Amino acid sequence: MCAVPASHFDMASIPGGTFRMGSDRHYPEEAPVHRVTVAPFRIDRTPVTTGQFRRFVEATGYVTVAEQIPDARDYPGALPHMLKPGSLVFTPPRHRVDLRDWSQWWRYEFGANWRRPLGRGRSNKGLDDHPVVHVAYADAEAYAAWTGKELPTEAEWEYAARGGLDDAEFAWGDEFTPGGRHMANTWQGEFPLENLATDGYTRTSPIAVFPRNGYGLYDMIGNVWEWTTDWFLPRHGAEASYPCCGSENPVGTGIPRKVVKGGSHLCAPNYCRRYRPAARHAQPIDSGMSHVGFRCVIRPAAGPR
């Protein structure tokens, strides 16, 4: 009998069912609300941590996208001096900026990757229990395959994040901070200038320090965005059954984008109210960034037909 990897035990079993996916009350890409049916599956209780990802790299010698020299053919028009290994790091400005211009708080840092989340000279020491960041889509897929798992679909992720609360605004109910209690690692204050950190954290937080949801899952909201397998489309489709929602890469130009879910520690009331299960965002598959991570799923093997 084959031994079950230890990582498979720290997963929650999610019952299959039908739920109302999306939202008609927030950002246009979340609409329309539609009924989706998912089959039972298992999902990691927490995002994949830096420590877990390190064990993968040590076992396989894997090199992440952020550690590789970018191919000039993929970035026509890019300045030659910018074609160096690196990633985007959140860098707060020193004064108020135009919130329509994300380049005011994101900086491409040479040498930034999962080992050095803030760039050269800044290691990830002490962050083994934080979500791994600066992982591109291919990096997340490679880790999932190594553990015998897969990445979730958008529908699976949202269904799990809701924790059985089908119509609730948040993963824990309809009040953002019930009784004044912070339920997730998000931004407090005026983004991107001032983070009051009343939840205790200015960047990522250790996994499982905030309450779990109804399915026993931690950090489904806030901390880091999480990859899903769905290609991003500007609106949801019709009612569907799992797997669903953007299974084909839409034709377009530029770097293809996948759906990421859950919001991050950078989501704030004045800028990005995406700390909700229905929220979604388009993430280029070649970019991990300092607030993007992932978790994995296992789907039951199909029986004989």
C-alpha positions in Angstrom: 0.0 0.0 0.0 1.3 3.4 -0.9 1.7 5.9 1.9 -0.4 9.0 1.8 1.7 12.2 1.8 1.5 14.0 5.1 0.3 17.1 3.3 -2.9 15.3 2.4 -4.0 15.0 6.0 -4.1 18.8 6.5 -7.0 19.2 4.2 -10.8 19.7 4.6 -13.4 17.7 2.9 -15.9 19.9 1.1 -19.3 18.4 0.3 -20.7 18.8 -3.2 -23.6 21.1 -3.8 -25.2 23.9 -5.7 -24.6 27.6 -4.7 -25.2 31.1 -5.9 -21.8 32.2 -7.3 -20.8 35.8 -7.8 -22.4 39.1 -6.7 -24.6 41.7 -8.3 -23.9 44.3 -5.7 -20.2 45.1 -6.2 -17.7 45.1 -9.0 -19.1 44.3 -12.6 -16.8 41.3 -13.1 -18.5 39.5 -10.2 -21.9 39.6 -12.0 -24.3 38.1 -12.7 -25.1 35.9 -9.7 -25.7 32.4 -11.1 -26.2 28.9 -9.8 -23.2 26.6 -10.0 -22.9 22.9 -8.9 -19.6 21.5 -7.7 -18.7 17.9 -6.9 -17.2 17.0 -3.5 -13.4 17.7 -3.2 -10.7 18.3 -0.6 -8.8 21.5 -0.2 -5.8 22.7 1.8 -6.9 24.2 5.1 -4.3 27.1 4.6 -2.4 28.7 1.8 0.8 26.9 0.9 3.5 28.3 3.2 7.1 29.5 2.5 8.3 26.5 4.4 6.3 24.0 2.4 7.4 25.6 -0.8 11.0 25.5 0.3 10.8 21.7 0.8 9.5 21.4 -2.7 12.4 23.4 -4.1 15.0 21.5 -2.1 13.5 18.2 -3.3 13.2 19.0 -7.0 15.6 21.9 -7.7 12.7 23.8 -9.1 13.4 27.4 -10.3 10.5 29.8 -10.1 9.5 32.2 -12.9 10.7 35.2 -10.8 14.1 33.7 -10.6 14.5 33.3 -14.4 15.7 35.9 -16.9 12.6 37.1 -18.8 12.5 36.2 -22.5 12.6 39.4 -24.6 10.2 37.8 -27.1 7.5 37.7 -24.4 7.9 41.4 -23.7 8.1 43.3 -26.9 9.2 46.9 -26.4 10.7 46.2 -22.9 13.8 48.1 -22.0 16.8 45.8 -22.1 18.0 46.8 -18.6 14.6 45.7 -17.2 14.9 42.1 -18.5 16.4 40.7 -15.3 14.9 38.3 -12.8 12.6 39.9 -10.3 9.0 40.5 -9.4 6.5 43.3 -8.3 6.8 44.4 -4.7 4.3 46.6 -2.9 6.0 49.9 -2.0 3.9 52.5 -0.3 4.2 56.0 -1.6 5.1 58.9 0.6 2.2 61.1 -0.4 -1.3 60.8 -1.8 -1.4 59.4 -5.3 -4.0 58.8 -8.1 -5.7 55.5 -7.2 -6.2 54.8 -10.9 -2.4 54.4 -11.3 -1.2 51.2 -9.7 2.3 51.9 -10.7 2.4 54.5 -7.9 2.7 51.6 -5.3 4.0 48.6 -7.2 7.7 48.5 -8.1 9.5 45.9 -10.1 12.4 44.8 -7.8 15.3 43.0 -9.3 16.0 39.8 -7.2 12.6 39.7 -5.6 11.2 36.2 -5.5 9.8 33.7 -3.0 13.3 33.6 -1.2 13.5 37.4 -1.0 9.9 38.8 -0.9 11.0 42.4 -0.7 14.0 42.2 -3.1 17.7 42.0 -2.9 19.2 41.9 0.5 15.9 41.0 2.2 15.5 37.2 2.9 12.4 35.4 4.0 13.9 34.4 7.3 11.1 34.0 9.9 8.4 33.7 7.2 8.2 29.9 7.0 4.7 30.0 8.4 3.6 32.8 6.1 2.0 32.2 2.7 4.6 31.8 -0.1 4.5 34.7 -2.5 6.0 35.7 -5.9 4.7 32.4 -7.3 3.5 32.6 -10.9 0.8 30.3 -12.1 3.3 27.7 -13.5 5.0 27.7 -10.1 1.8 26.9 -8.3 1.0 24.2 -10.8 4.4 22.6 -10.3 4.1 22.5 -6.6 0.6 21.1 -6.8 1.7 18.3 -9.1 4.6 17.4 -6.8 2.2 16.9 -3.9 -0.2 14.9 -6.0 -2.8 17.7 -6.0 -4.2 20.3 -8.3 -5.2 24.0 -8.2 -8.9 24.7 -7.6 -11.3 26.0 -10.1 -12.9 29.4 -9.4 -16.2 27.8 -8.5 -14.5 25.3 -6.1 -12.6 28.1 -4.4 -15.6 30.3 -4.0 -17.8 27.5 -2.7 -15.2 26.5 -0.2 -14.6 30.1 0.9 -18.3 30.6 1.6 -18.1 27.9 4.3 -21.7 27.0 3.8 -23.0 30.6 4.0 -24.4 30.8 0.5 -25.7 34.4 0.5 -23.4 36.0 3.1 -21.4 39.1 2.2 -18.2 37.7 3.8 -16.8 34.3 4.5 -18.0 34.6 8.2 -21.3 36.5 7.8 -22.6 39.9 6.8 -20.6 42.2 9.1 -17.0 43.0 8.2 -15.7 43.2 11.7 -18.3 41.6 14.0 -18.0 43.1 17.5 -14.9 45.0 16.3 -13.0 41.8 15.7 -10.8 41.5 12.6 -11.6 38.3 10.7 -8.9 38.5 8.1 -5.6 40.3 7.3 -6.7 43.3 5.3 -5.7 47.0 5.1 -6.9 49.5 7.7 -6.5 53.2 6.9 -6.1 55.1 3.7 -4.6 52.9 1.0 -1.9 53.0 -0.2 -0.5 55.8 2.0 -1.3 54.7 5.6 -1.8 51.3 7.0 -3.0 51.5 10.6 -2.4 47.8 11.1 -5.1 47.5 13.7 -5.3 43.8 12.7 -1.7 43.4 13.7 0.0 43.1 10.3 1.2 45.5 7.6 2.1 42.7 5.1 1.5 39.0 5.1 0.6 37.3 8.4 1.3 33.7 9.6 -1.3 31.2 8.5 -4.3 30.4 10.8 -4.0 33.4 13.1 -7.5 34.6 12.0 -10.7 32.6 12.6 -11.5 29.7 10.3 -14.7 29.6 8.2 -17.5 27.1 8.4 -15.5 24.4 6.5 -12.5 24.8 8.8 -10.5 26.8 6.3 -8.1 29.6 7.2 -7.1 32.7 5.3 -9.6 32.3 2.4 -10.1 36.0 2.7 -7.2 38.5 2.9 -3.5 37.8 3.5 -2.8 36.8 -0.2 -4.7 36.4 -3.4 -4.9 32.8 -4.5 -4.6 31.3 -8.0 -7.4 29.3 -9.6 -7.4 27.4 -12.9 -10.0 29.7 -14.6 -9.1 32.1 -17.4 -10.4 35.5 -16.5 -13.5 36.8 -18.4 -15.0 40.2 -17.6 -18.3 38.7 -16.5 -19.6 35.3 -15.3 -21.3 33.0 -17.7 -24.6 31.2 -17.5 -25.5 28.6 -14.9 -23.2 25.7 -15.0 -21.9 22.5 -13.3 -18.4 21.9 -12.1 -15.9 22.3 -13.7 -17.0 25.7 -15.0 -16.4 29.3 -15.6 -13.8 30.1 -18.3 -12.3 26.8 -19.1 -10.8 28.1 -22.3 -8.3 30.8 -22.7 -10.1 33.8 -24.2 -8.5 35.1 -27.4 -6.7 38.4 -26.9 -3.4 40.1 -26.8 -0.7 40.3 -24.1 0.0 37.9 -21.3 -2.9 35.6 -20.5 -4.6 36.1 -17.2 -6.1 33.7 -14.7 -8.6 34.4 -11.9 -7.3 35.0 -8.4 -9.6 35.0 -5.4 -9.9 36.2 -1.8 -8.3 39.6 -1.8 -5.1 40.3 0.2 -3.6 42.3 3.0 -3.7 45.3 0.5 -7.5 45.3 0.1 -8.9 48.4 1.7 -12.4 50.1 1.9 -11.2 53.1 0.0 -9.7 51.2 -2.9 -10.2 47.4 -3.2 -13.3 45.9 -1.4 -12.4 42.5 -2.6 -12.2 40.8 0.8 -15.2 38.7 -0.1 -15.8 35.2 -1.5 -17.5 36.6 -4.7 -14.6 39.0 -5.5 -12.3 38.1 -8.3 -9.3 39.7 -10.1 -7.4 39.1 -13.3 -3.7 38.1 -12.7 -1.2 37.7 -15.6 0.1 34.1 -15.4 3.7 35.2 -15.5 3.4 37.4 -12.4 3.4 36.3 -8.8 3.8 39.6 -7.0 4.3 40.1 -3.2 0.6 39.4 -2.4 -0.2 36.4 -4.5 -0.2 32.8 -3.3 -2.2 29.6 -3.6 -3.7 26.5 -2.1 -4.4 23.1 -3.6 -7.2 20.6 -4.0 -7.8 16.9 -4.5 -10.7 15.6 -6.5 -12.0 12.1 -6.0 -11.0 9.8 -8.8 -13.8 9.0 -11.2 -15.2 5.5 -10.8 -15.5 2.9 -13.5 -18.1 3.7 -16.2 
